[in-house]
Amino acid sequence: MTDYNELRKKFPAKKPVPRSKAARAAIKSIAREYEMKKAALTGGAPVMKKGFVFYAVVVIGLLLVGSMVLSVCGKGGRTPIPLKPMQARKSMDSLAIALGRFKFHTGEYPTTAQGLNALAAKSFAKKGWDGPYVNHIVPDPWGNEYVYETRPEGGHPVLYSKGPDGRAGTTDDVLPEQEQFEMPFRDTSWTNGWAPYRLRGIVVAPDEETKRRVQEEMKRYDPK
């Protein structure tokens, strides 16, 4: 009969699988390393179980990406437009429209000598004048007077703010949109039915009686 002890020596029993927490973690680590090496050899992506480590890596990655995005946006994002240049442009456009209305009524812009103050005058010795066209003239946002000059060859006058540096003819000057000078002629709703200067005295009517009535009505708006 074979001795049982001899059989145990010849065929030892398998060691039981360790059940401790540290042993399980070691096995998982070996399994991950195996999957990583397998992926490197086969070209596939490593398989990662979504445990605590997985979510920690994801969160850290998102934080890093977010910080990079914020950094890029902070350096290359849209720069806010300064307030004073915006105010100056708005004033320029308003003055250009007022100058257009002055010309609409009188047939020409104020002279260089008359300046922008002609727009705020309470009375003005000019045929067709119906001002004031602005309440008052104030300096630009940097405390400087606006530049205004008429052109000898005609056309829109020279109008601009000297900008932050206070010097005329530099790159920071603020100019109005040129079409603002023509706005009163394109949209005459502000006139309440007034005819522009170039059409004053021209009456088209179906008969003489209507023509005389219209002419009398026009005298109210264009006194001699």
Secondary structure as GFF3:
##gff-version 3
##sequence-region A 1 224
A	DSSP	alpha_helix	4	10	.	.	.	ID=ss1
A	DSSP	alpha_helix	21	42	.	.	.	ID=ss2
A	DSSP	alpha_helix	52	76	.	.	.	ID=ss3
A	DSSP	alpha_helix	83	106	.	.	.	ID=ss4
A	DSSP	alpha_helix	117	120	.	.	.	ID=ss5
A	DSSP	beta_strand	147	149	.	.	.	ID=ss6
A	DSSP	beta_strand	158	160	.	.	.	ID=ss7
A	DSSP	three_ten_helix	178	181	.	.	.	ID=ss8
A	DSSP	alpha_helix	183	186	.	.	.	ID=ss9
A	DSSP	three_ten_helix	189	191	.	.	.	ID=ss10
A	DSSP	three_ten_helix	197	199	.	.	.	ID=ss11
A	DSSP	alpha_helix	208	221	.	.	.	ID=ss12
###
